[in-house]
Amino acid sequence: MTHTMEAAGLQPGIDTLDRIVDAESALVVLRTDQPEVVVEQFRQITRRSGQSAYVWYRDDGLRSLREGDVRVPGCRRVSDTLRYVLQSMHFGIYLMIGVEGPLDRAEQTLLRQLERGRSDQVRRVVLLTDDEALIDSVEGLATMMGGSVAGARPRLRDGRWVV
C-alpha cells in the first residue's frame, strides 16, 4: 500500500518528465514558483528508474540527482553547464534553477547548438523559472510548459490543442 501511495504522489512528476522527454526542442521552460517541488519529484523518480537527471543551482553548480547530489566538476556557470550538455552523448535531463535573464549571446549560441545537434539520445535543458526576462530571452528556442504563456494562442499539434 505504501508503494502505491508513493507512486501516486510521484505521478505529477512522472507526467512532467514524460512531457519534457516528448518536447520538440532541447530547451524547455517550465514555469513554476516552486522549483524545489519539481526537483524533489525528479530526485525520487531518477533514483527509482535509474534515468540520468541533474540539477543546476546558480550558487552550487551542476549535481546529479540519481547519484545522491554528487557535484559535476567544471559546471559552475550556465555556459559551462551548457557545454557539458553539448558534449554528453547519453540521455539526460538538466534542471536549471536560478538562471537569471536575459541570457547573454554566448549562452543563446550554446542553446542553438544544442538544438541543431540533435542526436538519438534525449538531452533536455529545463529552466525552472517564472522570470519573464529569462523567458523572453529564450522565446522561439524553447518549448514552454506550465502556467499561462502570455500572448500565446492555442494551436493544433498532433491532433491536440496546445498553447
Helices and strands as residue ranges (DSSP letters): H 2-21, E 27-31, H 35-49, E 53-57, E 61-64, E 70-71, H 78-87, E 92-97, H 105-116, E 123-129, H 132-137, E 142-145, E 155-157, E 160-162
